[in-house]
Amino acid sequence: MQIKIHEAYRIIVSICDSGLIGKKFEEGDKQLDIKESFYAGEEVDEKKAVEILVDMKKEDATFNIVGKESVRTAEKSGIIKKGCFDFINGISYTFSFL
């Protein structure tokens, strides 16, 4: 997984399965464009990802989460509730605004 933290008026955390970066998925009128400029960041394992997500939750961050492993990790960290995600062409994704 890769995590990238964007500093804006509010912190935005992008987390994505590494193998999906740079790909684009479309299904009907939905589109998922996993741009390297937004998602490519630090390569982390699940333990490190959970630590970062929990810390960023305390900072009132928003989260963009793409991929099976990343969504599972977000569930484990408490960023999203189990099953609260959608699919585009079989790729799981969700956004969390705590």
N, C-alpha and C positions, 0 to 999 in steps of 0.2 A: 504494500500500500504506500501511497505517497500522500503527504499532508503539506499544504501550503497555507500560511496565515497571511491574510491581506489586511493591511491597516487602512481603514477608511473612517468615516464618521462613526462607524461601528465595526468591530472586528468580524471578518468573514473567514471561516475556516473551510477549505476545500479538502476533501479526502476521497481518494479514488483508488481502485484496484490498478496497479501499475500497468498491466497489460491492456488497459482500455484507453490510456492517454493517447491523444492524437486521433482517435476514431470518432465517427459520426454515425448516429443511429436515427432512423426515421420510422414512424409507424402512424399511418393516417395523417392527422394534422399535428402530431407531436414530434418533436425533434430533440435529440440529445447530442450536443456538440461538445466533446470532451477536449477542449483546447489545452494544449501544452502550457500556454502562457498563464492559464488560470489554475490548472490542476497539478502540473509538475512541480514537485517540491522535494522535501526530505523523505527518503525511503525509510519506512519504519515497520517494525513488527507489531503484532496485535497488542502486546503489553505496553509498548511505548505509545501507540496510537490511543489506547484507552487513557493513559496518563494525560496526554495532550488534550484530548476531548474533554475530560473532566475539568482540567484547569481552565480551558477556554469557556466552558459552561459558566464558571464562576465570574468570567469577564463579560457576561451577557452577549456572547458572540452569536452569530448566525452560522448555519452549517449547510454546505452543499455536499452531498454524499452520493457516490456512484460506484456500483459494483457489489457483487454478492459478499465478498470478504469485508468491504468497508461498511456496508449496511449492517452486517452481523456485529461488527465491532462497535458501531454506533449504538446498537441495541444493548450490547454488553455494558457500555459506558453510561447508559441512561439518557443519552441525547435524544433518542427516539424510542417510542414504545414498540414492543414486538409486533411485527406485521404491519407497521405504519409506513409502507413504501409502495411504490408502483413500478411498472415495467414498461420499457420501450424495447421492442424486439428482443425480449428475454433478458435485458439488462436492468437490474434493479437500481432504483435511484429514489432519493427523497431530499427534501429541504426542511430544515428545522429552524424556526424562529422562536427561541425560548423567551 
